[in-house]
Amino acid sequence: MFAAIKGWGKCLPPATLTNDDLATFLETSDEWITSRTGMKERRISHVNVSELAYVACERALAAAGKKASDVELIVFGSTTFDELCPNAASNVQRLLGADKAACMDVNTACTSGMYSLTTATAMIKSGVVKSALVIGAEAISPIMDWQNRDVAVLFGDGAAALYLEASEHEEGVLAESLGCFGESRDILAVQGWGMKYANKSRLLGQSNWAFLGQEIFKKAVAGMAQGCSKTLEKLNFGAEDIDLVVPHQANLRIIDSLAKKLSLSSDKVFINIHKYGNMSAATALVAFVEAIEEGRVSANSHILLPAFGGGLTWSAHVVKFGERTTAIAESDVDLPECTKSGLALVQDLIERKKG
Ligand SMILES: CC(C)(COP(=O)(O)OP(=O)(O)OC[C@H]1O[C@@H](n2cnc3c(N)ncnc32)[C@H](O)[C@@H]1OP(=O)(O)O)[C@@H](O)C(=O)NCCC(=O)NCCS
């Protein structure tokens, strides 16, 4: 049994925050951000993460030609859930009207979308369910420490979803490797973002981002390279068997180092970091969906998806795409209108934190 990818959709909030916008309130520049990260702009959400996820799911269902009542499982990968109880997947279920679906949230930080893909695929392969929506979504802007230039320039908001279905054909995830450098978990940490801060002197949600950028950089390359080698080995594949690499997009220089380490030619590597920055759990799935939409994914091709994130978790999946690479239909569901610019939304967040 396989778990074929039959539908795909993404939802990027419309408000854009450029590098020049960031330079209006941080000591930074377009030149620094572009040369050190490859990022030019990112999106800032005017709605909660569940709403971004819901729109992405409607689009994935339309692309698959399916209805909400066809969905047996929703796996929501994120680290910025609206609430911990009730979970976020149950909100997506309600918004979709997918009342036959079991609902679960998965948090492995930036790899959450990919761990969710593994979770749903495994549950389909083992016969627990026959179909699933997999979500990678993040609304990170409300928890961002906008005064800290080390991290504020790196992140953005967004969502993507895949619709999976049981299939006898060899397609979907063929193999993956998952892991975690737990001993290094403190080098990518956000203080104030979790229940251990509740009812303490520090207010829950007032975050302090403590990142060791260069250490994370090295671990990211090592984790993704190790994951890719292990997954290729499981399939007895070489780099030449991969048609397209869609990596987590945290830094263009991390992606370049990974490509060099794995001897991958740059024309095989999909990049969209310049448009969205790092959307954490949404990043790899948004990139995958965009690669499909832009015609970079051919029928029956093999795609390698390496990712890493807080924990420090890492993953690497090989997906075999099916025969159909175009959407069956498009959804007309959209986000409510956003009347503010990305900069105005961020200024509101800064004011609220001060207040
Ligand atoms: C964060 C990152 C872009 C920094 O790049 P780098 O080349 O390692 O830069 P450094 O940390 O050495 O900083 C170089 C200088 O730029 C400064 N700097 C840092 N952020 C800056 C910014 N936004 N604008 C301008 N200058 C900045 C530093 O203070 C330092 O100044 P100094 O030389 O006077 O001390 C890079 O390390 C990275 O991408 N790391 C991983 C990021 C991450 O954790 N992503 C999330 C994981 S999913």
The ligand as an SDF file (V2000), in Angstrom:
LIG
                    3D

 48 50  0  0  0  0  0  0  0  0999 V2000
   21.6840   34.0320   11.1970 C   0  0  0  0  0  0  0  0  0  0  0  0
   22.6570   33.9960   10.0100 C   0  0  0  0  0  0  0  0  0  0  0  0
   21.9760   34.5350    8.7690 C   0  0  0  0  0  0  0  0  0  0  0  0
   23.8340   34.9050   10.3660 C   0  0  0  0  0  0  0  0  0  0  0  0
   24.7740   34.8800    9.3030 O   0  0  0  0  0  0  0  0  0  0  0  0
   26.3350   34.8670    9.6500 P   0  0  0  0  0  0  0  0  0  0  0  0
   27.0480   34.9920    8.3820 O   0  0  0  0  0  0  0  0  0  0  0  0
   26.5690   33.6580   10.5020 O   0  0  0  0  0  0  0  0  0  0  0  0
   26.4730   36.2090   10.4630 O   0  0  0  0  0  0  0  0  0  0  0  0
   27.1030   36.4050   11.9220 P   0  0  0  0  0  0  0  0  0  0  0  0
   26.2040   35.8100   12.9430 O   0  0  0  0  0  0  0  0  0  0  0  0
   28.5260   35.9610   11.8670 O   0  0  0  0  0  0  0  0  0  0  0  0
   27.0490   37.9730   12.0520 O   0  0  0  0  0  0  0  0  0  0  0  0
   27.9350   38.7820   11.2770 C   0  0  0  0  0  0  0  0  0  0  0  0
   27.7480   40.2310   11.7270 C   0  0  0  0  0  0  0  0  0  0  0  0
   26.4670   40.7000   11.2740 O   0  0  0  0  0  0  0  0  0  0  0  0
   25.7430   41.2480   12.3690 C   0  0  0  0  0  0  0  0  0  0  0  0
   24.3110   40.9840   12.1510 N   0  0  0  0  0  0  0  0  0  0  0  0
   23.5430   39.9800   12.6310 C   0  0  0  0  0  0  0  0  0  0  0  0
   22.2770   40.0960   12.1870 N   0  0  0  0  0  0  0  0  0  0  0  0
   22.2530   41.2110   11.4050 C   0  0  0  0  0  0  0  0  0  0  0  0
   21.2430   41.8500   10.6520 C   0  0  0  0  0  0  0  0  0  0  0  0
   19.9930   41.3890   10.6060 N   0  0  0  0  0  0  0  0  0  0  0  0
   21.5870   42.9560    9.9530 N   0  0  0  0  0  0  0  0  0  0  0  0
   22.8230   43.4470    9.9720 C   0  0  0  0  0  0  0  0  0  0  0  0
   23.8300   42.8890   10.6720 N   0  0  0  0  0  0  0  0  0  0  0  0
   23.5550   41.7790   11.3770 C   0  0  0  0  0  0  0  0  0  0  0  0
   26.2880   40.5460   13.5870 C   0  0  0  0  0  0  0  0  0  0  0  0
   26.0650   41.3360   14.7450 O   0  0  0  0  0  0  0  0  0  0  0  0
   27.7580   40.4280   13.2500 C   0  0  0  0  0  0  0  0  0  0  0  0
   28.3820   41.6590   13.4950 O   0  0  0  0  0  0  0  0  0  0  0  0
   29.9230   41.7050   14.0360 P   0  0  0  0  0  0  0  0  0  0  0  0
   30.7270   41.0650   12.9470 O   0  0  0  0  0  0  0  0  0  0  0  0
   30.1480   43.1510   14.2100 O   0  0  0  0  0  0  0  0  0  0  0  0
   29.9020   40.9130   15.3080 O   0  0  0  0  0  0  0  0  0  0  0  0
   23.1510   32.5310    9.7560 C   0  0  0  0  0  0  0  0  0  0  0  0
   24.0530   32.1400   10.7740 O   0  0  0  0  0  0  0  0  0  0  0  0
   22.0160   31.5520    9.7060 C   0  0  0  0  0  0  0  0  0  0  0  0
   21.2290   31.5650    8.7760 O   0  0  0  0  0  0  0  0  0  0  0  0
   21.8900   30.6530   10.6900 N   0  0  0  0  0  0  0  0  0  0  0  0
   20.7800   29.7570   10.8260 C   0  0  0  0  0  0  0  0  0  0  0  0
   19.5200   30.5430   11.0540 C   0  0  0  0  0  0  0  0  0  0  0  0
   18.4530   29.8000   11.7820 C   0  0  0  0  0  0  0  0  0  0  0  0
   18.5820   29.4650   12.9170 O   0  0  0  0  0  0  0  0  0  0  0  0
   17.3450   29.5550   11.1270 N   0  0  0  0  0  0  0  0  0  0  0  0
   16.2560   28.8710   11.7390 C   0  0  0  0  0  0  0  0  0  0  0  0
   16.4890   27.4310   11.7060 C   0  0  0  0  0  0  0  0  0  0  0  0
   15.1090   26.5370   11.0980 S   0  0  0  0  0  0  0  0  0  0  0  0
  1  2  1  0
  2  3  1  0
  2  4  1  0
  2 36  1  0
  4  5  1  0
  5  6  1  0
  6  7  2  0
  6  8  1  0
  6  9  1  0
  9 10  1  0
 10 11  2  0
 10 12  1  0
 10 13  1  0
 13 14  1  0
 14 15  1  0
 15 16  1  0
 15 30  1  0
 16 17  1  0
 17 18  1  0
 17 28  1  0
 18 19  1  0
 18 27  1  0
 19 20  2  0
 20 21  1  0
 21 22  1  0
 21 27  2  0
 22 23  1  0
 22 24  2  0
 24 25  1  0
 25 26  2  0
 26 27  1  0
 28 29  1  0
 28 30  1  0
 30 31  1  0
 31 32  1  0
 32 33  2  0
 32 34  1  0
 32 35  1  0
 36 37  1  0
 36 38  1  0
 38 39  2  0
 38 40  1  0
 40 41  1  0
 41 42  1  0
 42 43  1  0
 43 44  2  0
 43 45  1  0
 45 46  1  0
 46 47  1  0
 47 48  1  0
M  END
$$$$
